[in-house]
Amino acid sequence: MMPVCKRCLLADMDADGVYQAIQRRIAQMPEEQRTDGETYRQRLACCRGCDALVSGLCRICGCFIELRAAKAAMHCPHPDHFW
């Protein structure tokens, strides 16, 4: 079981290899559907500062933050839409 870590992304904890599985899924995503590297880093930076981030998951929608941030067509599910 993954430890609870507020304001941590999966990359920070990866107890069960979940981060690596998410990264493989992102790599398999068609390039035109992915965000560029800078946008991805900016999105993750916003998520790191959000109170809804718990153990790499968004408490608002339940998604894996790294995966949602990688998809160009996605947006932040927070009512204030941080990105």
N, CA, C and O atoms as a GROMACS GRO file, in nm:
protein
  332
    1MET      N    1   0.084  -0.119   0.000
    1MET     CA    2   0.000   0.000   0.000
    1MET      C    3   0.088   0.124   0.000
    1MET      O    4   0.190   0.130   0.069
    2MET      N    5   0.049   0.223  -0.078
    2MET     CA    6   0.124   0.346  -0.091
    2MET      C    7   0.102   0.434   0.032
    2MET      O    8  -0.012   0.450   0.077
    3PRO      N    9   0.209   0.492   0.087
    3PRO     CA   10   0.192   0.581   0.202
    3PRO      C   11   0.121   0.709   0.160
    3PRO      O   12   0.135   0.756   0.047
    4VAL      N   13   0.043   0.766   0.254
    4VAL     CA   14  -0.024   0.892   0.225
    4VAL      C   15   0.077   1.005   0.234
    4VAL      O   16   0.148   1.017   0.334
    5CYS      N   17   0.083   1.084   0.132
    5CYS     CA   18   0.180   1.194   0.128
    5CYS      C   19   0.113   1.314   0.066
    5CYS      O   20   0.098   1.320  -0.056
    6LYS      N   21   0.073   1.408   0.147
    6LYS     CA   22   0.012   1.528   0.094
    6LYS      C   23   0.116   1.607   0.017
    6LYS      O   24   0.231   1.619   0.058
    7ARG      N   25   0.073   1.660  -0.096
    7ARG     CA   26   0.155   1.743  -0.184
    7ARG      C   27   0.273   1.668  -0.245
    7ARG      O   28   0.374   1.730  -0.279
    8CYS      N   29   0.262   1.539  -0.259
    8CYS     CA   30   0.365   1.461  -0.326
    8CYS      C   31   0.308   1.407  -0.457
    8CYS      O   32   0.193   1.365  -0.464
    9LEU      N   33   0.391   1.409  -0.558
    9LEU     CA   34   0.357   1.345  -0.684
    9LEU      C   35   0.403   1.201  -0.677
    9LEU      O   36   0.481   1.165  -0.588
   10LEU      N   37   0.356   1.118  -0.768
   10LEU     CA   38   0.400   0.979  -0.770
   10LEU      C   39   0.552   0.969  -0.785
   10LEU      O   40   0.614   0.879  -0.729
   11ALA      N   41   0.610   1.061  -0.860
   11ALA     CA   42   0.755   1.059  -0.881
   11ALA      C   43   0.830   1.072  -0.749
   11ALA      O   44   0.944   1.027  -0.738
   12ASP      N   45   0.767   1.134  -0.649
   12ASP     CA   46   0.832   1.154  -0.521
   12ASP      C   47   0.825   1.030  -0.432
   12ASP      O   48   0.906   1.017  -0.340
   13MET      N   49   0.731   0.939  -0.457
   13MET     CA   50   0.710   0.826  -0.366
   13MET      C   51   0.728   0.690  -0.431
   13MET      O   52   0.799   0.605  -0.376
   14ASP      N   53   0.668   0.665  -0.543
   14ASP     CA   54   0.670   0.541  -0.621
   14ASP      C   55   0.700   0.413  -0.545
   14ASP      O   56   0.792   0.340  -0.582
   15ALA      N   57   0.626   0.386  -0.442
   15ALA     CA   58   0.647   0.267  -0.361
   15ALA      C   59   0.619   0.138  -0.437
   15ALA      O   60   0.685   0.037  -0.415
   16ASP      N   61   0.521   0.140  -0.526
   16ASP     CA   62   0.480   0.017  -0.593
   16ASP      C   63   0.503   0.018  -0.745
   16ASP      O   64   0.446  -0.063  -0.817
   17GLY      N   65   0.586   0.110  -0.793
   17GLY     CA   66   0.614   0.117  -0.935
   17GLY      C   67   0.503   0.183  -1.016
   17GLY      O   68   0.502   0.176  -1.138
   18VAL      N   69   0.409   0.246  -0.948
   18VAL     CA   70   0.298   0.312  -1.017
   18VAL      C   71   0.349   0.424  -1.107
   18VAL      O   72   0.303   0.438  -1.220
   19TYR      N   73   0.444   0.502  -1.058
   19TYR     CA   74   0.500   0.612  -1.137
   19TYR      C   75   0.555   0.561  -1.268
   19TYR      O   76   0.530   0.620  -1.373
   20GLN      N   77   0.631   0.452  -1.265
   20GLN     CA   78   0.689   0.397  -1.386
   20GLN      C   79   0.580   0.352  -1.484
   20GLN      O   80   0.594   0.371  -1.605
   21ALA      N   81   0.472   0.295  -1.432
   21ALA     CA   82   0.361   0.253  -1.518
   21ALA      C   83   0.294   0.375  -1.582
   21ALA      O   84   0.259   0.371  -1.700
   22ILE      N   85   0.277   0.481  -1.507
   22ILE     CA   86   0.218   0.605  -1.560
   22ILE      C   87   0.310   0.664  -1.667
   22ILE      O   88   0.262   0.709  -1.771
   23GLN      N   89   0.440   0.664  -1.642
   23GLN     CA   90   0.535   0.718  -1.739
   23GLN      C   91   0.534   0.636  -1.868
   23GLN      O   92   0.547   0.693  -1.977
   24ARG      N   93   0.520   0.505  -1.858
   24ARG     CA   94   0.509   0.421  -1.979
   24ARG      C   95   0.382   0.456  -2.057
   24ARG      O   96   0.383   0.463  -2.179
   25ARG      N   97   0.274   0.477  -1.984
   25ARG     CA   98   0.148   0.513  -2.050
   25ARG      C   99   0.160   0.648  -2.121
   25ARG      O  100   0.110   0.664  -2.232
   26ILE      N  101   0.224   0.744  -2.057
   26ILE     CA  102   0.245   0.875  -2.120
   26ILE      C  103   0.329   0.860  -2.246
   26ILE      O  104   0.299   0.922  -2.348
   27ALA      N  105   0.434   0.779  -2.238
   27ALA     CA  106   0.523   0.759  -2.354
   27ALA      C  107   0.448   0.694  -2.471
   27ALA      O  108   0.484   0.718  -2.586
   28GLN      N  109   0.348   0.614  -2.443
   28GLN     CA  110   0.270   0.548  -2.547
   28GLN      C  111   0.163   0.638  -2.608
   28GLN      O  112   0.106   0.607  -2.712
   29MET      N  113   0.137   0.749  -2.541
   29MET     CA  114   0.036   0.844  -2.589
   29MET      C  115   0.087   0.910  -2.717
   29MET      O  116   0.204   0.946  -2.725
   30PRO      N  117   0.001   0.925  -2.819
   30PRO     CA  118   0.045   0.993  -2.942
   30PRO      C  119   0.099   1.133  -2.907
   30PRO      O  120   0.042   1.204  -2.825
   31GLU      N  121   0.208   1.170  -2.971
   31GLU     CA  122   0.275   1.296  -2.940
   31GLU      C  123   0.183   1.417  -2.953
   31GLU      O  124   0.193   1.511  -2.874
   32GLU      N  125   0.095   1.415  -3.051
   32GLU     CA  126   0.006   1.529  -3.070
   32GLU      C  127  -0.098   1.543  -2.957
   32GLU      O  128  -0.164   1.646  -2.946
   33GLN      N  129  -0.112   1.441  -2.874
   33GLN     CA  130  -0.204   1.447  -2.761
   33GLN      C  131  -0.135   1.487  -2.631
   33GLN      O  132  -0.201   1.515  -2.531
   34ARG      N  133  -0.001   1.489  -2.633
   34ARG     CA  134   0.076   1.520  -2.512
   34ARG      C  135   0.112   1.668  -2.504
   34ARG      O  136   0.125   1.736  -2.605
   35THR      N  137   0.128   1.716  -2.381
   35THR     CA  138   0.179   1.851  -2.361
   35THR      C  139   0.329   1.850  -2.386
   35THR      O  140   0.394   1.746  -2.378
   36ASP      N  141   0.384   1.967  -2.418
   36ASP     CA  142   0.529   1.976  -2.430
   36ASP      C  143   0.588   1.972  -2.288
   36ASP      O  144   0.517   1.989  -2.190
   37GLY      N  145   0.717   1.951  -2.280
   37GLY     CA  146   0.785   1.935  -2.152
   37GLY      C  147   0.769   2.052  -2.057
   37GLY      O  148   0.749   2.032  -1.937
   38GLU      N  149   0.777   2.174  -2.108
   38GLU     CA  150   0.766   2.292  -2.023
   38GLU      C  151   0.625   2.305  -1.965
   38GLU      O  152   0.608   2.336  -1.847
   39THR      N  153   0.523   2.283  -2.048
   39THR     CA  154   0.384   2.290  -2.001
   39THR      C  155   0.360   2.183  -1.896
   39THR      O  156   0.294   2.208  -1.795
   40TYR      N  157   0.413   2.064  -1.920
   40TYR     CA  158   0.398   1.953  -1.825
   40TYR      C  159   0.459   1.992  -1.689
   40TYR      O  160   0.396   1.973  -1.585
   41ARG      N  161   0.579   2.047  -1.690
   41ARG     CA  162   0.645   2.088  -1.564
   41ARG      C  163   0.567   2.199  -1.495
   41ARG      O  164   0.556   2.199  -1.372
   42GLN      N  165   0.513   2.294  -1.571
   42GLN     CA  166   0.434   2.403  -1.513
   42GLN      C  167   0.306   2.350  -1.449
   42GLN      O  168   0.267   2.394  -1.341
   43ARG      N  169   0.242   2.257  -1.516
   43ARG     CA  170   0.119   2.199  -1.461
   43ARG      C  171   0.150   2.125  -1.330
   43ARG      O  172   0.078   2.139  -1.232
   44LEU      N  173   0.256   2.046  -1.331
   44LEU     CA  174   0.291   1.973  -1.209
   44LEU      C  175   0.328   2.068  -1.095
   44LEU      O  176   0.296   2.040  -0.980
   45ALA      N  177   0.393   2.178  -1.127
   45ALA     CA  178   0.426   2.278  -1.024
   45ALA      C  179   0.299   2.335  -0.962
   45ALA      O  180   0.293   2.354  -0.841
   46CYS      N  181   0.200   2.362  -1.043
   46CYS     CA  182   0.072   2.410  -0.990
   46CYS      C  183   0.008   2.304  -0.900
   46CYS      O  184  -0.044   2.336  -0.793
   47CYS      N  185   0.012   2.180  -0.943
   47CYS     CA  186  -0.048   2.071  -0.865
   47CYS      C  187   0.025   2.052  -0.732
   47CYS      O  188  -0.039   2.024  -0.630
   48ARG      N  189   0.156   2.067  -0.732
   48ARG     CA  190   0.231   2.052  -0.606
   48ARG      C  191   0.186   2.151  -0.500
   48ARG      O  192   0.194   2.121  -0.380
   49GLY      N  193   0.139   2.267  -0.540
   49GLY     CA  194   0.095   2.368  -0.446
   49GLY      C  195  -0.053   2.359  -0.410
   49GLY      O  196  -0.103   2.441  -0.333
   50CYS      N  197  -0.123   2.262  -0.464
   50CYS     CA  198  -0.267   2.251  -0.446
   50CYS      C  199  -0.302   2.160  -0.327
   50CYS      O  200  -0.242   2.055  -0.308
   51ASP      N  201  -0.398   2.203  -0.248
   51ASP     CA  202  -0.443   2.124  -0.132
   51ASP      C  203  -0.514   1.996  -0.174
   51ASP      O  204  -0.532   1.906  -0.092
   52ALA      N  205  -0.556   1.987  -0.299
   52ALA     CA  206  -0.626   1.868  -0.346
   52ALA      C  207  -0.532   1.755  -0.384
   52ALA      O  208  -0.578   1.644  -0.414
   53LEU      N  209  -0.401   1.778  -0.385
   53LEU     CA  210  -0.303   1.675  -0.418
   53LEU      C  211  -0.274   1.590  -0.295
   53LEU      O  212  -0.229   1.641  -0.193
   54VAL      N  213  -0.301   1.460  -0.306
   54VAL     CA  214  -0.272   1.366  -0.198
   54VAL      C  215  -0.219   1.237  -0.261
   54VAL      O  216  -0.288   1.173  -0.339
   55SER      N  217  -0.099   1.201  -0.227
   55SER     CA  218  -0.036   1.076  -0.273
   55SER      C  219  -0.040   1.061  -0.424
   55SER      O  220  -0.066   0.952  -0.475
   56GLY      N  221  -0.015   1.169  -0.497
   56GLY     CA  222  -0.010   1.163  -0.642
   56GLY      C  223  -0.145   1.166  -0.710
   56GLY      O  224  -0.154   1.160  -0.833
   57LEU      N  225  -0.251   1.174  -0.631
   57LEU     CA  226  -0.386   1.176  -0.685
   57LEU      C  227  -0.454   1.309  -0.658
   57LEU      O  228  -0.423   1.378  -0.561
   58CYS      N  229  -0.545   1.345  -0.745
   58CYS     CA  230  -0.626   1.465  -0.727
   58CYS      C  231  -0.751   1.425  -0.649
   58CYS      O  232  -0.827   1.338  -0.692
   59ARG      N  233  -0.773   1.487  -0.534
   59ARG     CA  234  -0.892   1.457  -0.454
   59ARG      C  235  -1.020   1.506  -0.522
   59ARG      O  236  -1.128   1.459  -0.487
   60ILE      N  237  -1.010   1.597  -0.616
   60ILE     CA  238  -1.130   1.650  -0.681
   60ILE      C  239  -1.184   1.552  -0.784
   60ILE      O  240  -1.304   1.524  -0.786
   61CYS      N  241  -1.097   1.498  -0.867
   61CYS     CA  242  -1.144   1.409  -0.974
   61CYS      C  243  -1.095   1.265  -0.960
   61CYS      O  244  -1.148   1.175  -1.025
   62GLY      N  245  -0.993   1.241  -0.877
   62GLY     CA  246  -0.942   1.106  -0.856
   62GLY      C  247  -0.837   1.061  -0.956
   62GLY      O  248  -0.797   0.945  -0.955
   63CYS      N  249  -0.792   1.151  -1.042
   63CYS     CA  250  -0.694   1.114  -1.144
   63CYS      C  251  -0.552   1.108  -1.087
   63CYS      O  252  -0.523   1.161  -0.980
   64PHE      N  253  -0.465   1.042  -1.163
   64PHE     CA  254  -0.322   1.049  -1.135
   64PHE      C  255  -0.275   1.181  -1.195
   64PHE      O  256  -0.291   1.204  -1.314
   65ILE      N  257  -0.217   1.266  -1.113
   65ILE     CA  258  -0.178   1.400  -1.154
   65ILE      C  259  -0.085   1.398  -1.275
   65ILE      O  260  -0.106   1.471  -1.372
   66GLU      N  261   0.018   1.314  -1.271
   66GLU     CA  262   0.115   1.310  -1.381
   66GLU      C  263   0.049   1.276  -1.514
   66GLU      O  264   0.087   1.331  -1.618
   67LEU      N  265  -0.048   1.187  -1.512
   67LEU     CA  266  -0.114   1.147  -1.636
   67LEU      C  267  -0.204   1.260  -1.688
   67LEU      O  268  -0.203   1.290  -1.807
   68ARG      N  269  -0.281   1.320  -1.600
   68ARG     CA  270  -0.370   1.429  -1.642
   68ARG      C  271  -0.289   1.546  -1.697
   68ARG      O  272  -0.326   1.605  -1.799
   69ALA      N  273  -0.180   1.581  -1.631
   69ALA     CA  274  -0.096   1.694  -1.673
   69ALA      C  275  -0.032   1.668  -1.809
   69ALA      O  276  -0.001   1.763  -1.882
   70ALA      N  277  -0.011   1.543  -1.844
   70ALA     CA  278   0.055   1.509  -1.971
   70ALA      C  279  -0.038   1.520  -2.091
   70ALA      O  280   0.008   1.532  -2.204
   71LYS      N  281  -0.168   1.517  -2.067
   71LYS     CA  282  -0.264   1.522  -2.177
   71LYS      C  283  -0.296   1.666  -2.212
   71LYS      O  284  -0.347   1.741  -2.129
   72ALA      N  285  -0.265   1.705  -2.334
   72ALA     CA  286  -0.281   1.844  -2.378
   72ALA      C  287  -0.424   1.894  -2.365
   72ALA      O  288  -0.446   2.010  -2.330
   73ALA      N  289  -0.522   1.810  -2.392
   73ALA     CA  290  -0.662   1.852  -2.393
   73ALA      C  291  -0.723   1.862  -2.253
   73ALA      O  292  -0.836   1.908  -2.238
   74MET      N  293  -0.650   1.820  -2.152
   74MET     CA  294  -0.704   1.821  -2.016
   74MET      C  295  -0.686   1.958  -1.951
   74MET      O  296  -0.606   2.040  -1.997
   75HIS      N  297  -0.760   1.980  -1.845
   75HIS     CA  298  -0.747   2.101  -1.766
   75HIS      C  299  -0.752   2.063  -1.618
   75HIS      O  300  -0.788   1.950  -1.584
   76CYS      N  301  -0.717   2.155  -1.535
   76CYS     CA  302  -0.722   2.134  -1.391
   76CYS      C  303  -0.869   2.125  -1.349
   76CYS      O  304  -0.948   2.211  -1.387
   77PRO      N  305  -0.908   2.021  -1.272
   77PRO     CA  306  -1.047   2.006  -1.233
   77PRO      C  307  -1.089   2.094  -1.115
   77PRO      O  308  -1.207   2.099  -1.078
   78HIS      N  309  -0.992   2.164  -1.057
   78HIS     CA  310  -1.023   2.252  -0.943
   78HIS      C  311  -1.118   2.361  -0.990
   78HIS      O  312  -1.107   2.408  -1.103
   79PRO      N  313  -1.212   2.403  -0.905
   79PRO     CA  314  -1.305   2.510  -0.945
   79PRO      C  315  -1.235   2.638  -0.993
   79PRO      O  316  -1.291   2.713  -1.073
   80ASP      N  317  -1.114   2.664  -0.945
   80ASP     CA  318  -1.038   2.781  -0.988
   80ASP      C  319  -0.952   2.756  -1.113
   80ASP      O  320  -0.886   2.847  -1.161
   81HIS      N  321  -0.953   2.633  -1.166
   81HIS     CA  322  -0.875   2.594  -1.285
   81HIS      C  323  -0.734   2.654  -1.283
   81HIS      O  324  -0.707   2.752  -1.354
   82PHE      N  325  -0.648   2.597  -1.205
   82PHE     CA  326  -0.511   2.648  -1.191
   82PHE      C  327  -0.432   2.637  -1.321
   82PHE      O  328  -0.336   2.712  -1.340
   83TRP      N  329  -0.469   2.546  -1.410
   83TRP     CA  330  -0.406   2.537  -1.542
   83TRP      C  331  -0.506   2.486  -1.644
   83TRP      O  332  -0.472   2.472  -1.762
   0.00000   0.00000   0.00000
